[in-house]
Amino acid sequence: MSADSIAYLNPPNTGPAQGLYSHATAVPAGATLHIAGQLSVGRDGSVVGKNDFDAQMRQVLDNLGAVLEGTGLTFNHIVKFTTYLVHSQDIERFMALRAELFPVLFGGEVYPPNTLLIVDRLVKEEFLIEIESVAYADPEGGMRQP
C-alpha cells in the first residue's frame, strides 16, 4: 500500500464539486496523521504576509508541506482538508491560488475533499487563512517520527 492506494471519488449521480476537490476519499487500512491547522507563520514565529492573502496562503501550504515532509509524507498522502477563511471576499483568490498551486503540489488534476468555512477570526487578527488536514500513512512505508 502507498499513497497510490488512496482514491479520490466523485460517485455517479452526485452534483459536480464546486471547486478543485473531490466528494470523498477511499483510504486503505493504516495509520492517519491529523495535522493541526497551519497558519502563515515563519520559522522565526512571525506572521508572514500581513494583509496579503496570497502570501499567507502560500506560507500556509509551505508549512503544511514541511509537516508532511518531516513525517515522511507528501501532499499525495492527504485525504481531507478543512480550510478556514476570515473574509468571504478571499474565496475567489483562494480558488485561483489552488488552481495555480495544486497541480504542482499534487502532480495531477484530482484533489482531496475540502470543506471551506468562513469564520469570524483566527487565533490572531493578522491571520487570513488556516488549513488543517488528515493524511494517510501506509502501514508498509510507515510514518517517520520527527
Secondary structure, DSSP 8 states (H G I E B T S, - for coil): --GGG-EEE--TTS---SSS--SEEE--SSEEEEEEEE-SB-TTS-BSSTT-HHHHHHHHHHHHHHHHHHTT--GGGEEEEEEEES-GGGHHHHHHHHHHHHHHHHSSS----EEEEE-S--SSTT--EEEEEEEEE-TTT-----
